[in-house]
């Protein structure tokens, strides 16, 4: 009896297993057929539009119908602060590829073996999946739009400004500059295109600080040193040149470590920039030249910078001593090959003031804190007498004599920098050694002989 019960139980177990196997095979076969159909798997969406259980052609038709209006009318909104820019997809160089999008949806889950396909089919049936809409982007057109935006958005940084009026400084704060981060903007736009975002895309920007800030200008508090020279008010063109150059220099700010160049600040010294013809030194002689007088500007700057204890980077003296400053304490400029330059060796900015007052050219340098008083002392080491040179001219008669160039003495000069404290010299150092070459006197004499009859009727020609 027990053997019969056991046999029946075994038969029931076997039948159950066979039924389960059959059911599994039936379901497996059914699902295999389902996943092998030439349609898109269930609940697959393209940009939110359900194309599941459709053939490729049916899916294309549905996308064209439902996306057509969006593609043609929807706009991408770009924003910055309170400003908005709207662009159609066409303006951004975008073309929607419906066929590629539907094929991408169709391929989803079609890869791998049958078990993987069934597994993914079940997952999609329960959860669904959104496939990105495929677009073709004309990168050149998109970048042109971004470049145009960048130009419109760009704001250059503005330096803080400082003015000296009626004995006090007036400071205007700086303003930061902004520029479009074009690479990051392009990336965000592409993401917005692919998602057909209706949200405004906030464009990323780069912020740049100005060179001169209000905080740094606040450190300019008092005069470091000043220097003045005289000029002749009757020399109208020379005075005009001094005024033009002084106005260009007045108000300049030099940050720590920066180098100031007179020529770069006032040049080019040309008629186009308003400069007029006035006496300049050419080959040891005074002759009219455009910009005559601007060397006095260089001399003033040089002396003010030295007395402010700043570093002189480049300096040349004149061809011969000038009347408006002590010998050895002058500076000259010529074109762009001879310049006066000095460096701000302080740890704070300096401010240069230059102006004309009556017959005086005034230069002041302001900074944070005045140090010890500094003066210059020139010592003439030797004088060199000029020679007289006779230049023969065979086109002139023997009684002809003319001074072509007047003579000037030459000098060797040592210039010392004196540092004072409490009215006493605490340091004396050789600043530079100048050699002003003598200018020889040149006299032109004739060598052509006259015949006797001409000699009787002519007096000698002498020109001075």
Buried (B, 14 or more C-beta within 10 A) or exposed (E): EEEEEEEEEEEEEEEEEEEEEEEEEEEEEEBBEBBEEEBBBBBBBBBEBBBBBBBBEBBBBBBBEBBEEBBEEEEBBBBBEEEEBEBEBEEBBBEBEBBEBBBBBBEBBEEEEEEEBBBBBBBBEEEBBBBEBBBEBEEEBBBEBBEEBBEEBEEEBBBBBBEBEEEEBEBEEBBEBBBBBBEEBBEBBBEBBBBBBEEBBEBBBEEEEBEBBBEBBBBBEEBBBBBBBEBEEEBEBBBBBBBBBBBBBBBEBBBBEEEBBBBEBBBEBEEEBBBBBBBBBEEBBBEEBBBBBBBBBBBBBBBBBBBBBBEBBBBBBBBBBBEBBBBBBBBBBBEEEBBBBBBBEBEBBBBBBBBBEEEEBBBBBBBBEBEEBBBBBBEBEEEEEBEEEEEEBEEBBEBBBBBEBBBBEBBBBBBBBBBEEEEEEEEEEEBBEBEBEBBBBBBBBBEEEBEEEEBEEEEEEEEE
